[in-house]
Amino acid sequence: MKETSVMISMVTTMLKGRRRLKHLSRIILSLFALTVLVSCGNSKFILGPLYNRLDDQMRKEFNKLGDFDASQKREFEQRLQTFHLWHRRMELPRYADLLDEISVAIASKRPKTLSEIKNWTAESEDFSVSVRSCHPVNFSYDLMRTLSDDQVNFIERRFAREQRKNQERYKKRTPEERQDRRYNFVIKWTGRIGLNFTANQKVLLREKLEEQISLRKEYWGLSNAWNREFFAIAREQNSPQYAQRMEMQLGKLWTLLERNKNEEWQFNRDLWAGFLVEFANTMNNNQRRWAETWLPKLARTLRDMSDDSVKFEADGKRLVDPVLGCTSPT
């Protein structure tokens, strides 16, 4: 179950989002993410408790950033619970709709087109955009302005320490070993949910991994520059433009490679879209039956979970205050 919690964090947590760029590809993972999430099963009995602990993952990441006082923790908690309620009510049904659409298309033997696949990937990428837009940090600028110099310094040191650790892990493996790790990651998790690759599909996956352009080192350089700008802004808490500048800086984080290495970024994006077309069109009868039964069951589970009652309250009121985050119907 530990791996499943990690994947939940991958899908929903901004604080870890920076490191997730190292995985196979954002496109292939965006489509497989939900199925990987439920590798232990796709019933509400199993997935429900895991999803209910989603906020624990984010709370854990927040607390790692420093020694916050009671008021700061309370402020973040309200925003965190608002985010969780929004995600449950608004996003889970969207995931379910996409899963149903993919299930119907894959179950059919008709050829799948690049345009169709790109529509799916674009929609799944939009889920990620929504999560980033509604993340608690985007509604916490007042909270961030309360950070002391010591707290800002601690967070900066932790960011630098985490990046050094990531670089050290990266350098311990050869390019071939990194490709093997990504390959085994996909085969392992898709196998756990019953989607077993054929021999030809495994070869295809290997080929795409070899073709993919590594942008890891470029990302490190860009993120180092981003960090310097971010913490310079964080220390200017008395500036009347503090919230605006912080919002703009956080917005830059998600498109570092897209803006600065667009040609290579687009090549990788198109590469994995092409992979998905070839994969979908080489699926055998067993794989199509899997899509016809397993994916709709997961979609039903997500819809059921979206309707579950929640007890997130602040001052006796439902957390639907737009100041605290994206709102959702109660």
C-alpha positions in Angstrom: 0.0 0.0 0.0 3.0 2.4 0.5 3.4 2.6 -3.3 -0.2 3.6 -3.7 0.1 6.4 -1.3 3.1 7.7 -3.2 1.1 7.7 -6.4 -1.8 9.6 -4.7 0.8 12.2 -3.7 2.1 12.3 -7.3 -1.3 13.1 -8.8 -2.4 15.7 -6.3 0.5 17.3 -4.4 2.2 20.3 -5.8 5.0 20.2 -3.3 6.2 17.0 -4.8 5.2 17.9 -8.3 8.7 19.3 -9.1 10.3 15.9 -8.7 7.7 14.0 -10.7 9.1 15.3 -13.9 11.8 12.7 -13.7 9.4 9.8 -14.3 8.8 8.1 -17.6 6.7 10.9 -19.2 3.9 13.2 -18.1 1.8 12.0 -21.0 1.9 8.2 -20.4 1.6 8.6 -16.7 -1.3 11.0 -16.9 -3.4 8.3 -18.5 -2.1 5.5 -16.3 -2.1 7.5 -13.1 -5.6 6.6 -11.9 -5.2 3.0 -12.6 -1.9 2.9 -10.8 -3.5 4.6 -7.9 -5.7 1.6 -7.4 -3.2 -1.2 -7.9 -4.5 -2.8 -4.8 -8.0 -2.9 -6.2 -10.6 -0.6 -7.8 -13.4 -1.0 -5.4 -14.6 1.7 -3.0 -13.8 -0.5 -0.1 -10.1 -0.3 -0.9 -9.8 3.0 -2.8 -12.0 5.0 -0.5 -9.8 4.8 2.6 -6.7 5.6 0.5 -8.4 8.7 -1.0 -9.6 9.8 2.4 -5.9 10.0 3.5 -5.0 12.2 0.6 -4.9 15.2 2.8 -2.5 13.4 5.2 0.1 13.2 2.4 -0.1 16.9 1.7 -0.1 17.8 5.4 3.0 15.7 5.9 4.8 17.6 3.1 3.8 20.9 4.6 5.1 20.0 8.0 8.4 18.9 6.5 8.9 22.4 5.4 9.5 23.9 8.8 8.5 24.4 12.4 5.2 26.2 12.0 3.2 27.7 14.9 -0.4 26.8 15.7 -1.9 29.7 13.8 0.0 28.9 10.6 -0.9 25.2 10.8 -4.6 26.1 11.3 -4.6 28.4 8.3 -3.0 25.8 6.1 -5.4 23.1 7.5 -8.5 25.1 6.4 -7.1 25.5 2.9 -6.1 21.9 2.7 -9.5 20.7 3.7 -11.1 23.0 1.2 -8.9 21.6 -1.5 -9.8 18.0 -0.6 -13.5 18.8 -0.7 -13.2 20.5 -4.1 -11.3 17.6 -5.5 -13.8 15.1 -4.3 -16.9 16.9 -5.6 -15.6 18.4 -8.8 -12.6 16.3 -10.1 -13.5 12.7 -9.4 -16.5 12.8 -11.7 -14.3 14.2 -14.4 -11.9 11.3 -14.0 -14.7 8.9 -14.2 -16.1 10.4 -17.4 -12.7 10.1 -19.1 -12.3 6.5 -18.0 -15.6 5.6 -19.5 -14.7 7.3 -22.7 -11.4 5.5 -22.9 -13.0 2.2 -22.0 -15.6 2.4 -24.8 -13.0 3.3 -27.4 -10.5 0.7 -26.4 -13.0 -2.1 -26.2 -13.9 -1.5 -29.8 -11.6 -3.0 -32.5 -11.8 0.1 -34.7 -8.5 1.9 -35.2 -7.7 4.6 -32.7 -6.3 7.9 -34.2 -3.6 10.3 -33.0 -6.3 13.0 -32.7 -8.3 10.8 -30.4 -5.4 10.0 -28.2 -4.3 13.6 -28.0 -7.8 14.6 -26.9 -7.5 12.1 -24.0 -4.0 13.3 -23.1 -5.1 16.9 -23.3 -8.0 16.2 -21.0 -5.9 14.4 -18.5 -3.3 17.2 -18.6 -6.2 19.6 -17.9 -6.8 17.6 -14.7 -3.3 18.4 -13.6 -3.7 22.1 -14.4 -6.9 22.2 -12.3 -5.1 20.6 -9.3 -2.3 23.1 -9.6 -4.6 26.0 -9.9 -6.6 24.9 -6.8 -3.7 23.8 -4.7 -3.7 25.4 -1.2 -0.5 27.2 -1.8 -2.3 29.5 -4.3 -4.6 30.7 -1.5 -1.9 31.0 1.2 0.0 34.2 0.3 -1.2 35.9 3.5 0.1 32.8 5.4 3.4 32.9 3.6 3.8 36.6 4.6 3.8 35.5 8.2 6.9 33.3 7.8 9.9 34.4 9.8 13.4 34.8 8.4 14.4 31.5 10.1 11.4 29.7 8.5 12.2 31.0 5.1 15.8 30.1 5.5 14.9 26.6 6.6 12.6 26.0 3.6 15.3 27.3 1.3 17.9 24.9 2.7 15.4 22.0 2.5 14.8 22.7 -1.2 18.5 22.8 -1.9 19.1 19.6 0.1 16.3 17.7 -1.7 17.7 18.7 -5.1 21.2 17.6 -4.1 19.8 14.2 -3.0 18.0 13.9 -6.3 21.1 14.7 -8.3 23.2 12.2 -6.3 20.6 9.5 -7.0 20.5 10.4 -10.6 24.3 10.2 -11.0 24.5 6.8 -9.4 22.7 5.3 -12.5 23.8 5.0 -16.1 21.4 6.1 -18.8 20.6 2.5 -19.5 19.9 1.8 -15.8 17.5 4.8 -15.7 15.7 3.5 -18.8 15.5 0.0 -17.2 14.0 1.6 -14.0 11.3 3.4 -15.9 10.6 0.4 -18.0 10.2 -1.8 -15.0 8.0 0.8 -13.3 5.5 0.8 -16.1 5.5 -3.0 -16.5 5.1 -3.6 -12.8 2.2 -1.2 -12.2 0.2 -2.0 -15.3 0.7 -5.7 -14.5 -0.7 -5.2 -11.0 -3.9 -3.9 -12.4 -4.2 -6.7 -15.0 -3.1 -4.8 -18.1 -0.2 -7.1 -19.2 1.9 -5.8 -22.1 2.5 -8.2 -25.0 6.1 -8.9 -26.1 5.7 -6.5 -29.0 4.3 -3.8 -26.8 7.2 -4.2 -24.4 9.6 -3.7 -27.3 7.8 -0.6 -28.3 8.0 0.8 -24.8 11.8 0.1 -24.8 12.2 1.9 -28.1 10.3 5.0 -26.9 12.4 5.2 -23.7 15.6 5.2 -25.8 14.2 7.9 -28.1 13.0 10.2 -25.3 15.2 13.2 -24.8 16.5 13.6 -21.3 15.9 17.1 -19.9 16.8 16.4 -16.3 20.0 18.5 -16.2 18.3 21.3 -18.0 15.5 21.2 -15.5 17.9 21.4 -12.6 19.5 24.5 -14.0 16.1 26.1 -14.6 14.8 25.2 -11.2 17.9 26.5 -9.5 17.2 29.9 -11.1 13.5 29.6 -10.2 14.4 28.9 -6.5 16.7 32.0 -6.3 13.9 34.2 -7.6 11.3 32.6 -5.4 13.2 33.1 -2.1 14.1 36.6 -3.1 10.4 37.3 -3.3 9.7 35.4 -0.1 11.9 37.7 1.8 10.2 40.9 0.6 7.1 40.3 2.6 6.5 44.1 3.1 6.3 44.7 -0.6 2.8 45.8 -1.8 3.3 43.6 -4.8 4.1 40.5 -2.7 1.0 38.4 -3.6 1.1 39.3 -7.3 4.8 38.5 -7.6 4.4 35.3 -5.7 1.5 34.2 -7.9 3.5 34.9 -11.0 6.5 33.1 -9.7 4.6 30.0 -8.8 2.9 30.0 -12.2 6.3 29.8 -13.9 7.2 26.6 -12.1 4.9 24.4 -14.1 6.2 25.4 -17.5 9.9 25.7 -17.0 10.8 23.2 -19.7 7.8 24.0 -21.9 8.9 27.7 -22.1 12.7 27.2 -22.1 13.2 23.9 -24.0 10.1 23.9 -26.1 11.4 22.0 -29.0 12.7 19.1 -26.9 9.6 19.2 -24.6 7.3 19.0 -27.6 9.3 16.1 -29.1 8.8 14.1 -26.0 5.2 14.9 -25.8 4.6 13.8 -29.4 6.7 10.8 -28.8 4.5 9.4 -26.1 1.3 10.4 -27.8 2.5 8.2 -30.7 3.3 5.4 -28.3 -0.2 5.5 -27.0 -1.7 5.3 -30.5 0.5 2.3 -31.3 -0.3 0.6 -28.0 -4.0 1.1 -28.3 -4.0 -0.3 -31.8 -2.1 -3.4 -30.9 -4.2 -4.4 -27.9 -5.4 -8.0 -27.9 -8.7 -9.4 -27.0 -7.7 -9.9 -23.3 -6.6 -6.3 -23.0 -9.7 -5.0 -24.6 -11.8 -7.1 -22.2 -9.8 -5.6 -19.4 -10.7 -2.1 -20.6 -14.3 -3.0 -21.0 -14.7 -4.3 -17.4 -12.0 -2.9 -15.2 -12.1 0.8 -16.3 -15.9 1.2 -15.9 -15.8 -0.3 -12.5 -13.2 2.2 -11.5 -15.3 5.0 -12.9 -18.3 3.9 -10.8 -16.1 3.8 -7.8 -14.9 7.3 -8.3 -18.4 8.6 -8.8 -19.5 6.9 -5.6 -16.6 8.4 -3.7 -17.4 11.9 -5.1 -20.8 11.7 -3.4 -19.5 10.7 0.0 -20.2 13.0 2.9 -17.3 14.8 4.5 -16.8 16.4 7.9 -14.4 19.2 6.9 -15.7 22.2 8.8 -14.2 25.4 10.0 -16.0 27.6 12.5 -19.1 25.5 12.1 -19.3 26.2 8.3 -18.6 24.1 5.3 -15.2 25.0 3.7 -16.5 26.6 0.6 -15.0 30.0 1.2 -13.4 31.2 -2.1 -10.7 32.9 0.0 -9.6 29.4 1.1 -9.6 27.7 -2.2 -11.6 26.5 -5.2 -15.2 26.1 -4.1 -17.6 23.1 -4.6 -21.3 22.5 -4.0 -22.1 21.2 -0.5 
